[in-house]
Amino acid sequence: MRGTRSGNRASRSEAPTYEHPQWYPPVGSTATANASEGGSSVVESYAGLDWAKEEHRLCVLHADGKLLSERRVIHDEGGIASLCASLVELGVRRVAIERPDGLLVERLLEAGLVVLVIHPNQLKAARPRFRSAGGKSDSFDAFCLAELARTDHHRFRALTPDSDETKALKALTRAREDLVRTRIALANRLRAELEASWPGASVIFADLDSPIALAFLERYPSPQDARGLGEKRLSGFLARHGYCGRKQASELLARLRRAPTGTAGELEAEVHRTVVLALVAALRPLIEQIKLLGSQIAHAVRAHPHGEVFLSLFRNPNSTLTAARLVAEIGDCRERYPSAEALAADAGMSPVAIESGKRKAAAFRRACDKRLRDAVATLANTTRQHHPWAKDVYRRARGRGLDHPHAIRVLGRAWLRVIWRMWQDSVPYDPAKHGGLKRLSTAGG
């Protein structure tokens, strides 16, 4: 007798168990009933919440993995209030979610729930544990989050909210950073517009978004408006606007006239003039608001309980922006970073180790707090100019063949060891207690 042909579907075995779709017992069935002795109505359960802008997906699991609830949650007051009430009613102990902040997270914390923040990369790596076919949906993500909260909650740090002062400072610093990015984008757009229509106006002053440069472009937005501009008239303009640069009017006028001239027609030139005026009008109030936020940040960081700890890192007492960003991003919770290495990893200052067999390598850490990394890099780049220990760490890193960004990360990681100790002890920076600085001084460095 011939063997069974490969095309005989009737003789095929059943698909592997791990390929079967995820099965949930019906809500309210005996499989979802409370398995605790005595029949108590209180159950231990865990929730996963797949966050979205308008609609969230919720999955609640019993401690033994049985499904208790699965539904959509509308992102409005009624939906969020109903969500928090139902989670408390179901006896949920922990809620896993992919984001560490926002209104939804604040409401969950206010309801007395323990919030576990799961990084999107961790959720992505967990999906194959429950489905090998590679499918993805919001409800399945909510299930994966709930399973992680149920089985691996000891591996994730519970979210601890910061104080009201820290939240306010974080809102100020992040708002200013966003406005600065917008200012840079508008300034670049203005520069591109001038290079296309009037290149001389883009090089006459060092900073295109400085008050004197914007005032000049507001008065002379096109070459036609500057036809009668001479040295005497330019000197009067500079005096009226309080120009504090070291360049004479003759030198500035020479820069303006050395630049190439455009060949735009009358209609095109008028359009370029209108665009320049529009960009200048957009930049002026933006710069004023950035300045206003800067003064508010300086006041807030000086009044913050931990402000003095981070302000002590800077030589200039007026250097408050980077100190405020460090306070805002590191926060208040001491358990958030149990070691200096944990802080360095979150700040993106330590590399990612890759080891396999005999192969050992270190890669750039991309998954980190980008705002905190920028603040630490600013601190490192500033202190390497004047601080003896920081200068030595940076110099030795460059001597090992590292490029500038890598050497800044090496110095930033070294600074974070100092900052972590200061932060844990709530004490300002004291050069007399800095071991690296003392060893360098003893060695005559």
Contacts in CASP RR format, 6 or more apart in sequence:
PFRMAT RR
TARGET T0000
AUTHOR 0000-0000-0000
METHOD contacts of the structure
MODEL  1
MRGTRSGNRASRSEAPTYEHPQWYPPVGSTATANASEGGSSVVESYAGLD
WAKEEHRLCVLHADGKLLSERRVIHDEGGIASLCASLVELGVRRVAIERP
DGLLVERLLEAGLVVLVIHPNQLKAARPRFRSAGGKSDSFDAFCLAELAR
TDHHRFRALTPDSDETKALKALTRAREDLVRTRIALANRLRAELEASWPG
ASVIFADLDSPIALAFLERYPSPQDARGLGEKRLSGFLARHGYCGRKQAS
ELLARLRRAPTGTAGELEAEVHRTVVLALVAALRPLIEQIKLLGSQIAHA
VRAHPHGEVFLSLFRNPNSTLTAARLVAEIGDCRERYPSAEALAADAGMS
PVAIESGKRKAAAFRRACDKRLRDAVATLANTTRQHHPWAKDVYRRARGR
GLDHPHAIRVLGRAWLRVIWRMWQDSVPYDPAKHGGLKRLSTAGG
4 11 0 8 1.000
18 132 0 8 1.000
19 132 0 8 1.000
19 133 0 8 1.000
22 130 0 8 1.000
22 131 0 8 1.000
22 140 0 8 1.000
22 143 0 8 1.000
24 66 0 8 1.000
24 67 0 8 1.000
24 70 0 8 1.000
25 31 0 8 1.000
25 32 0 8 1.000
25 66 0 8 1.000
25 67 0 8 1.000
26 32 0 8 1.000
27 67 0 8 1.000
27 68 0 8 1.000
27 69 0 8 1.000
27 70 0 8 1.000
31 66 0 8 1.000
32 62 0 8 1.000
32 66 0 8 1.000
32 67 0 8 1.000
32 68 0 8 1.000
34 40 0 8 1.000
34 41 0 8 1.000
34 42 0 8 1.000
34 43 0 8 1.000
34 62 0 8 1.000
35 62 0 8 1.000
35 64 0 8 1.000
36 42 0 8 1.000
36 43 0 8 1.000
42 91 0 8 1.000
43 62 0 8 1.000
43 63 0 8 1.000
43 68 0 8 1.000
43 90 0 8 1.000
43 91 0 8 1.000
44 62 0 8 1.000
44 63 0 8 1.000
44 91 0 8 1.000
44 93 0 8 1.000
45 60 0 8 1.000
45 61 0 8 1.000
45 62 0 8 1.000
45 63 0 8 1.000
45 68 0 8 1.000
45 90 0 8 1.000
45 91 0 8 1.000
45 92 0 8 1.000
45 93 0 8 1.000
46 60 0 8 1.000
46 61 0 8 1.000
46 63 0 8 1.000
46 92 0 8 1.000
46 93 0 8 1.000
46 94 0 8 1.000
46 95 0 8 1.000
46 96 0 8 1.000
46 146 0 8 1.000
46 149 0 8 1.000
46 150 0 8 1.000
46 153 0 8 1.000
47 58 0 8 1.000
47 59 0 8 1.000
47 60 0 8 1.000
47 61 0 8 1.000
47 87 0 8 1.000
47 90 0 8 1.000
47 92 0 8 1.000
47 94 0 8 1.000
47 95 0 8 1.000
47 96 0 8 1.000
47 145 0 8 1.000
47 146 0 8 1.000
47 149 0 8 1.000
48 58 0 8 1.000
48 59 0 8 1.000
48 60 0 8 1.000
48 95 0 8 1.000
48 96 0 8 1.000
48 97 0 8 1.000
48 142 0 8 1.000
48 143 0 8 1.000
48 145 0 8 1.000
48 146 0 8 1.000
48 149 0 8 1.000
49 56 0 8 1.000
49 57 0 8 1.000
49 58 0 8 1.000
49 73 0 8 1.000
49 95 0 8 1.000
49 96 0 8 1.000
49 97 0 8 1.000
49 104 0 8 1.000
49 108 0 8 1.000
49 142 0 8 1.000
49 145 0 8 1.000
50 56 0 8 1.000
50 57 0 8 1.000
50 58 0 8 1.000
50 98 0 8 1.000
50 138 0 8 1.000
50 139 0 8 1.000
50 141 0 8 1.000
50 142 0 8 1.000
50 145 0 8 1.000
51 97 0 8 1.000
51 98 0 8 1.000
51 99 0 8 1.000
51 104 0 8 1.000
52 75 0 8 1.000
52 138 0 8 1.000
53 75 0 8 1.000
54 74 0 8 1.000
54 75 0 8 1.000
55 72 0 8 1.000
55 73 0 8 1.000
55 74 0 8 1.000
55 75 0 8 1.000
56 72 0 8 1.000
56 73 0 8 1.000
56 75 0 8 1.000
56 83 0 8 1.000
56 104 0 8 1.000
57 70 0 8 1.000
57 71 0 8 1.000
57 72 0 8 1.000
57 73 0 8 1.000
57 138 0 8 1.000
57 139 0 8 1.000
57 141 0 8 1.000
57 142 0 8 1.000
58 69 0 8 1.000
58 70 0 8 1.000
58 71 0 8 1.000
58 72 0 8 1.000
58 73 0 8 1.000
58 83 0 8 1.000
58 142 0 8 1.000
59 67 0 8 1.000
59 69 0 8 1.000
59 70 0 8 1.000
59 139 0 8 1.000
59 142 0 8 1.000
59 143 0 8 1.000
59 145 0 8 1.000
59 146 0 8 1.000
60 67 0 8 1.000
60 68 0 8 1.000
60 69 0 8 1.000
60 70 0 8 1.000
60 87 0 8 1.000
60 90 0 8 1.000
60 92 0 8 1.000
60 146 0 8 1.000
61 67 0 8 1.000
61 68 0 8 1.000
61 143 0 8 1.000
61 146 0 8 1.000
61 147 0 8 1.000
61 150 0 8 1.000
62 68 0 8 1.000
63 150 0 8 1.000
65 147 0 8 1.000
65 150 0 8 1.000
68 90 0 8 1.000
69 86 0 8 1.000
69 90 0 8 1.000
70 139 0 8 1.000
70 142 0 8 1.000
70 143 0 8 1.000
73 79 0 8 1.000
73 80 0 8 1.000
73 82 0 8 1.000
73 83 0 8 1.000
75 104 0 8 1.000
80 103 0 8 1.000
80 104 0 8 1.000
80 107 0 8 1.000
84 107 0 8 1.000
84 108 0 8 1.000
84 110 0 8 1.000
84 111 0 8 1.000
84 113 0 8 1.000
87 95 0 8 1.000
87 108 0 8 1.000
87 111 0 8 1.000
87 113 0 8 1.000
88 111 0 8 1.000
88 112 0 8 1.000
88 113 0 8 1.000
92 113 0 8 1.000
93 113 0 8 1.000
93 114 0 8 1.000
94 113 0 8 1.000
94 114 0 8 1.000
94 115 0 8 1.000
94 116 0 8 1.000
94 149 0 8 1.000
94 153 0 8 1.000
94 158 0 8 1.000
95 108 0 8 1.000
95 113 0 8 1.000
95 114 0 8 1.000
95 115 0 8 1.000
95 116 0 8 1.000
95 149 0 8 1.000
96 115 0 8 1.000
96 116 0 8 1.000
96 118 0 8 1.000
96 145 0 8 1.000
96 146 0 8 1.000
96 148 0 8 1.000
96 149 0 8 1.000
96 153 0 8 1.000
96 156 0 8 1.000
97 104 0 8 1.000
97 105 0 8 1.000
97 108 0 8 1.000
97 115 0 8 1.000
97 116 0 8 1.000
97 117 0 8 1.000
97 118 0 8 1.000
97 145 0 8 1.000
98 117 0 8 1.000
98 118 0 8 1.000
98 119 0 8 1.000
98 120 0 8 1.000
98 123 0 8 1.000
98 145 0 8 1.000
99 105 0 8 1.000
99 117 0 8 1.000
100 117 0 8 1.000
100 159 0 8 1.000
105 115 0 8 1.000
105 159 0 8 1.000
106 161 0 8 1.000
108 115 0 8 1.000
109 115 0 8 1.000
109 159 0 8 1.000
109 161 0 8 1.000
114 158 0 8 1.000
114 159 0 8 1.000
115 158 0 8 1.000
115 159 0 8 1.000
116 148 0 8 1.000
116 149 0 8 1.000
116 153 0 8 1.000
116 156 0 8 1.000
116 157 0 8 1.000
116 158 0 8 1.000
116 159 0 8 1.000
117 156 0 8 1.000
117 157 0 8 1.000
117 159 0 8 1.000
118 145 0 8 1.000
118 148 0 8 1.000
118 156 0 8 1.000
119 367 0 8 1.000
121 367 0 8 1.000
122 148 0 8 1.000
123 141 0 8 1.000
123 144 0 8 1.000
123 145 0 8 1.000
123 148 0 8 1.000
126 144 0 8 1.000
126 147 0 8 1.000
126 148 0 8 1.000
127 134 0 8 1.000
127 135 0 8 1.000
127 136 0 8 1.000
127 140 0 8 1.000
127 141 0 8 1.000
127 144 0 8 1.000
128 134 0 8 1.000
129 144 0 8 1.000
129 147 0 8 1.000
130 140 0 8 1.000
130 143 0 8 1.000
130 144 0 8 1.000
130 147 0 8 1.000
131 140 0 8 1.000
148 156 0 8 1.000
149 156 0 8 1.000
157 335 0 8 1.000
157 336 0 8 1.000
160 333 0 8 1.000
160 335 0 8 1.000
160 336 0 8 1.000
161 167 0 8 1.000
162 170 0 8 1.000
162 331 0 8 1.000
162 332 0 8 1.000
162 333 0 8 1.000
163 305 0 8 1.000
163 332 0 8 1.000
165 300 0 8 1.000
165 303 0 8 1.000
165 304 0 8 1.000
165 305 0 8 1.000
166 304 0 8 1.000
166 327 0 8 1.000
166 328 0 8 1.000
166 331 0 8 1.000
166 332 0 8 1.000
168 300 0 8 1.000
169 297 0 8 1.000
169 300 0 8 1.000
169 301 0 8 1.000
169 304 0 8 1.000
169 324 0 8 1.000
169 327 0 8 1.000
169 328 0 8 1.000
170 328 0 8 1.000
170 329 0 8 1.000
172 293 0 8 1.000
172 294 0 8 1.000
172 296 0 8 1.000
172 297 0 8 1.000
172 300 0 8 1.000
172 324 0 8 1.000
172 328 0 8 1.000
173 297 0 8 1.000
173 321 0 8 1.000
173 324 0 8 1.000
173 325 0 8 1.000
173 328 0 8 1.000
173 371 0 8 1.000
174 328 0 8 1.000
174 371 0 8 1.000
175 293 0 8 1.000
176 290 0 8 1.000
176 293 0 8 1.000
176 294 0 8 1.000
176 297 0 8 1.000
176 321 0 8 1.000
177 325 0 8 1.000
177 371 0 8 1.000
179 286 0 8 1.000
179 289 0 8 1.000
179 290 0 8 1.000
179 293 0 8 1.000
180 290 0 8 1.000
182 286 0 8 1.000
183 209 0 8 1.000
183 283 0 8 1.000
183 286 0 8 1.000
183 287 0 8 1.000
183 290 0 8 1.000
186 209 0 8 1.000
186 279 0 8 1.000
186 282 0 8 1.000
186 283 0 8 1.000
186 286 0 8 1.000
187 208 0 8 1.000
187 209 0 8 1.000
187 283 0 8 1.000
189 279 0 8 1.000
190 208 0 8 1.000
190 209 0 8 1.000
190 217 0 8 1.000
190 276 0 8 1.000
190 279 0 8 1.000
190 280 0 8 1.000
190 283 0 8 1.000
191 202 0 8 1.000
191 208 0 8 1.000
193 272 0 8 1.000
193 275 0 8 1.000
193 276 0 8 1.000
193 279 0 8 1.000
194 200 0 8 1.000
194 201 0 8 1.000
194 202 0 8 1.000
194 208 0 8 1.000
194 217 0 8 1.000
194 276 0 8 1.000
195 202 0 8 1.000
196 272 0 8 1.000
197 222 0 8 1.000
197 223 0 8 1.000
197 262 0 8 1.000
197 264 0 8 1.000
197 269 0 8 1.000
197 272 0 8 1.000
197 273 0 8 1.000
197 276 0 8 1.000
198 222 0 8 1.000
198 223 0 8 1.000
198 259 0 8 1.000
198 262 0 8 1.000
198 272 0 8 1.000
198 276 0 8 1.000
199 259 0 8 1.000
199 260 0 8 1.000
199 262 0 8 1.000
200 255 0 8 1.000
200 256 0 8 1.000
200 258 0 8 1.000
200 259 0 8 1.000
201 216 0 8 1.000
201 217 0 8 1.000
201 220 0 8 1.000
201 226 0 8 1.000
201 256 0 8 1.000
202 208 0 8 1.000
202 259 0 8 1.000
203 255 0 8 1.000
203 256 0 8 1.000
203 259 0 8 1.000
204 213 0 8 1.000
204 216 0 8 1.000
204 252 0 8 1.000
204 255 0 8 1.000
204 256 0 8 1.000
205 212 0 8 1.000
205 213 0 8 1.000
205 216 0 8 1.000
205 252 0 8 1.000
207 213 0 8 1.000
209 283 0 8 1.000
209 287 0 8 1.000
211 241 0 8 1.000
211 287 0 8 1.000
212 238 0 8 1.000
212 241 0 8 1.000
212 242 0 8 1.000
212 243 0 8 1.000
214 280 0 8 1.000
214 283 0 8 1.000
214 284 0 8 1.000
214 287 0 8 1.000
215 241 0 8 1.000
216 237 0 8 1.000
217 276 0 8 1.000
217 277 0 8 1.000
217 280 0 8 1.000
218 277 0 8 1.000
218 280 0 8 1.000
219 225 0 8 1.000
219 237 0 8 1.000
220 226 0 8 1.000
220 229 0 8 1.000
221 273 0 8 1.000
221 276 0 8 1.000
221 277 0 8 1.000
221 280 0 8 1.000
222 269 0 8 1.000
222 272 0 8 1.000
222 273 0 8 1.000
222 276 0 8 1.000
223 261 0 8 1.000
223 262 0 8 1.000
223 269 0 8 1.000
224 269 0 8 1.000
224 273 0 8 1.000
225 273 0 8 1.000
226 256 0 8 1.000
229 253 0 8 1.000
229 256 0 8 1.000
230 253 0 8 1.000
231 249 0 8 1.000
231 250 0 8 1.000
231 253 0 8 1.000
232 249 0 8 1.000
234 249 0 8 1.000
234 252 0 8 1.000
234 253 0 8 1.000
235 249 0 8 1.000
236 249 0 8 1.000
238 249 0 8 1.000
238 252 0 8 1.000
264 272 0 8 1.000
294 320 0 8 1.000
294 321 0 8 1.000
297 320 0 8 1.000
297 321 0 8 1.000
297 324 0 8 1.000
298 318 0 8 1.000
298 320 0 8 1.000
298 321 0 8 1.000
298 324 0 8 1.000
300 324 0 8 1.000
301 307 0 8 1.000
301 310 0 8 1.000
301 311 0 8 1.000
301 320 0 8 1.000
301 323 0 8 1.000
301 324 0 8 1.000
301 327 0 8 1.000
302 308 0 8 1.000
302 311 0 8 1.000
302 320 0 8 1.000
304 324 0 8 1.000
304 327 0 8 1.000
306 327 0 8 1.000
306 331 0 8 1.000
306 332 0 8 1.000
306 423 0 8 1.000
306 426 0 8 1.000
307 323 0 8 1.000
307 324 0 8 1.000
307 327 0 8 1.000
308 428 0 8 1.000
309 422 0 8 1.000
309 423 0 8 1.000
309 426 0 8 1.000
309 427 0 8 1.000
309 428 0 8 1.000
309 429 0 8 1.000
310 323 0 8 1.000
310 324 0 8 1.000
310 326 0 8 1.000
310 327 0 8 1.000
310 419 0 8 1.000
310 422 0 8 1.000
311 317 0 8 1.000
311 319 0 8 1.000
311 320 0 8 1.000
311 323 0 8 1.000
311 428 0 8 1.000
312 422 0 8 1.000
312 428 0 8 1.000
312 429 0 8 1.000
312 430 0 8 1.000
313 323 0 8 1.000
313 326 0 8 1.000
313 379 0 8 1.000
313 383 0 8 1.000
313 415 0 8 1.000
313 419 0 8 1.000
313 429 0 8 1.000
314 322 0 8 1.000
314 323 0 8 1.000
314 379 0 8 1.000
314 382 0 8 1.000
315 386 0 8 1.000
319 382 0 8 1.000
322 375 0 8 1.000
322 378 0 8 1.000
322 379 0 8 1.000
322 382 0 8 1.000
325 371 0 8 1.000
325 372 0 8 1.000
325 374 0 8 1.000
325 375 0 8 1.000
325 378 0 8 1.000
326 372 0 8 1.000
326 375 0 8 1.000
326 376 0 8 1.000
326 379 0 8 1.000
326 419 0 8 1.000
329 369 0 8 1.000
329 371 0 8 1.000
329 372 0 8 1.000
329 375 0 8 1.000
330 336 0 8 1.000
330 337 0 8 1.000
330 343 0 8 1.000
330 372 0 8 1.000
330 419 0 8 1.000
330 423 0 8 1.000
334 423 0 8 1.000
334 424 0 8 1.000
337 343 0 8 1.000
337 346 0 8 1.000
337 420 0 8 1.000
339 420 0 8 1.000
340 416 0 8 1.000
340 417 0 8 1.000
340 420 0 8 1.000
340 421 0 8 1.000
341 350 0 8 1.000
343 416 0 8 1.000
343 419 0 8 1.000
343 420 0 8 1.000
344 350 0 8 1.000
344 412 0 8 1.000
344 413 0 8 1.000
344 416 0 8 1.000
344 417 0 8 1.000
345 365 0 8 1.000
345 368 0 8 1.000
346 368 0 8 1.000
346 369 0 8 1.000
346 372 0 8 1.000
347 368 0 8 1.000
347 369 0 8 1.000
347 372 0 8 1.000
347 373 0 8 1.000
347 376 0 8 1.000
347 412 0 8 1.000
347 416 0 8 1.000
348 365 0 8 1.000
348 368 0 8 1.000
348 369 0 8 1.000
348 372 0 8 1.000
348 373 0 8 1.000
348 376 0 8 1.000
348 409 0 8 1.000
349 365 0 8 1.000
349 373 0 8 1.000
349 376 0 8 1.000
349 409 0 8 1.000
349 412 0 8 1.000
349 413 0 8 1.000
349 416 0 8 1.000
350 365 0 8 1.000
350 409 0 8 1.000
350 413 0 8 1.000
351 362 0 8 1.000
351 363 0 8 1.000
351 364 0 8 1.000
351 365 0 8 1.000
352 362 0 8 1.000
352 363 0 8 1.000
352 364 0 8 1.000
352 365 0 8 1.000
353 360 0 8 1.000
353 361 0 8 1.000
353 362 0 8 1.000
354 360 0 8 1.000
354 361 0 8 1.000
354 362 0 8 1.000
354 363 0 8 1.000
355 361 0 8 1.000
376 412 0 8 1.000
376 415 0 8 1.000
376 416 0 8 1.000
377 408 0 8 1.000
377 409 0 8 1.000
377 412 0 8 1.000
379 412 0 8 1.000
379 415 0 8 1.000
380 390 0 8 1.000
380 394 0 8 1.000
380 408 0 8 1.000
380 409 0 8 1.000
380 411 0 8 1.000
380 412 0 8 1.000
380 415 0 8 1.000
381 408 0 8 1.000
383 390 0 8 1.000
383 411 0 8 1.000
383 415 0 8 1.000
384 390 0 8 1.000
384 391 0 8 1.000
384 393 0 8 1.000
384 394 0 8 1.000
384 408 0 8 1.000
384 411 0 8 1.000
385 391 0 8 1.000
388 437 0 8 1.000
388 440 0 8 1.000
388 441 0 8 1.000
388 445 0 8 1.000
389 434 0 8 1.000
389 436 0 8 1.000
389 437 0 8 1.000
389 440 0 8 1.000
390 411 0 8 1.000
390 414 0 8 1.000
390 415 0 8 1.000
392 440 0 8 1.000
392 445 0 8 1.000
393 410 0 8 1.000
393 411 0 8 1.000
393 414 0 8 1.000
394 407 0 8 1.000
394 408 0 8 1.000
394 410 0 8 1.000
394 411 0 8 1.000
397 406 0 8 1.000
397 407 0 8 1.000
397 410 0 8 1.000
397 411 0 8 1.000
398 404 0 8 1.000
398 407 0 8 1.000
402 410 0 8 1.000
418 429 0 8 1.000
418 434 0 8 1.000
422 428 0 8 1.000
422 429 0 8 1.000
431 437 0 8 1.000
432 438 0 8 1.000
END
